[in-house]
Amino acid sequence: MKKVITLAAALLLSTSALAATQYKDVSTNQTARYLTDAVSTQAEAEALATTFVSELEEKSNFELSQQLPTPHLRMDKRSMEVTDTELSVVTEEADDGSVNYRAVVDVDYSYKYRSSKG
């Protein structure tokens, strides 16, 4: 009985060690683009973009991982961080001749994920 328990424990350790070697940690950088709602002035569009960026900066790593798009399933949610943001304003002319403004926010971010070694 003692040999069976020892054998079972050794088998358990070897399978968990094998599973640990099937993946490798990889760092990646991504970019997401966000558009604000259309507003009537450029200043309003810039204010919306600034508010959006401020809210991003206040979020925890986990909250960022829920908001920013990630194509990787085995992502380390604690490693998500915003590395840079860039704001610009786009002018749109409607069919009736009115002009609307939208802010474009480009968000650069990085995170780690586990990739198979294959």
C-alpha positions in Angstrom: 0.0 0.0 0.0 2.9 2.3 0.9 4.5 1.7 -2.5 1.2 2.5 -4.3 0.8 5.8 -2.5 4.5 6.7 -3.3 4.0 5.7 -6.9 0.8 7.8 -7.2 2.5 10.8 -5.6 5.4 10.5 -8.1 3.0 10.2 -11.0 1.1 13.3 -9.9 4.3 15.3 -9.6 5.6 14.2 -13.0 2.3 15.0 -14.8 2.1 18.5 -13.2 5.7 19.2 -14.2 4.9 18.0 -17.7 1.9 20.3 -17.9 4.0 23.3 -16.7 6.5 22.8 -19.6 3.8 22.9 -22.3 3.4 26.7 -22.2 5.7 29.7 -22.4 5.2 33.3 -21.2 4.9 35.8 -24.0 4.7 39.6 -23.8 2.7 41.5 -26.5 1.8 45.0 -27.4 -1.6 45.9 -28.9 -3.4 49.0 -30.1 -7.1 49.8 -29.8 -9.0 52.7 -31.4 -12.0 54.3 -29.8 -14.3 57.0 -31.3 -16.3 59.4 -29.2 -19.9 60.4 -29.9 -20.4 63.1 -32.5 -20.6 66.6 -30.9 -21.0 70.1 -32.2 -17.6 71.6 -31.2 -14.0 70.5 -31.3 -13.6 71.4 -27.7 -16.4 69.0 -26.6 -14.8 66.2 -28.6 -11.5 66.8 -27.0 -13.1 66.9 -23.5 -14.8 63.6 -24.2 -11.5 62.0 -25.2 -9.7 63.5 -22.2 -12.3 62.1 -19.9 -12.1 58.6 -21.6 -8.3 58.6 -21.1 -8.6 59.7 -17.5 -11.0 56.9 -16.8 -8.6 54.4 -18.4 -5.8 55.6 -16.2 -7.8 55.1 -13.1 -8.7 51.5 -13.9 -6.9 48.5 -12.3 -5.1 46.0 -14.5 -8.0 43.6 -14.2 -10.5 46.2 -15.2 -8.4 47.1 -18.2 -8.3 43.4 -19.2 -12.1 43.5 -19.3 -12.3 46.7 -21.4 -9.4 46.4 -23.9 -9.6 43.8 -26.6 -7.3 40.8 -26.3 -7.2 37.9 -28.7 -5.3 35.6 -26.2 -7.3 33.2 -24.0 -4.5 32.6 -21.5 -3.8 36.2 -20.7 -2.4 37.3 -17.3 -5.0 39.9 -16.3 -2.6 41.4 -13.7 -0.1 42.3 -16.4 -2.3 44.6 -18.5 -1.1 48.2 -18.7 -1.7 51.2 -20.9 1.6 52.3 -22.4 0.5 55.3 -24.5 -2.6 57.2 -25.7 -2.9 59.5 -28.7 -5.9 61.9 -29.2 -7.0 63.4 -32.5 -10.2 65.1 -33.7 -12.1 64.2 -36.9 -14.5 66.6 -38.6 -17.6 65.1 -40.2 -20.0 67.0 -42.5 -23.6 65.8 -42.5 -25.9 65.8 -45.5 -27.6 68.9 -44.2 -24.4 70.8 -44.1 -23.9 70.8 -40.4 -20.4 69.9 -39.0 -19.8 67.4 -36.2 -16.7 66.5 -34.4 -15.5 63.1 -33.1 -12.4 62.4 -31.0 -10.3 59.4 -31.9 -8.4 57.8 -29.1 -5.6 55.4 -29.9 -4.7 53.3 -26.9 -1.4 51.3 -26.9 -1.2 48.6 -24.2 0.8 45.6 -23.3 0.2 42.4 -21.4 1.6 38.9 -20.9 -0.1 35.6 -22.0 0.8 31.9 -22.0 1.4 30.4 -25.4 1.8 26.7 -26.2 5.4 25.7 -27.0 4.4 23.9 -30.1 
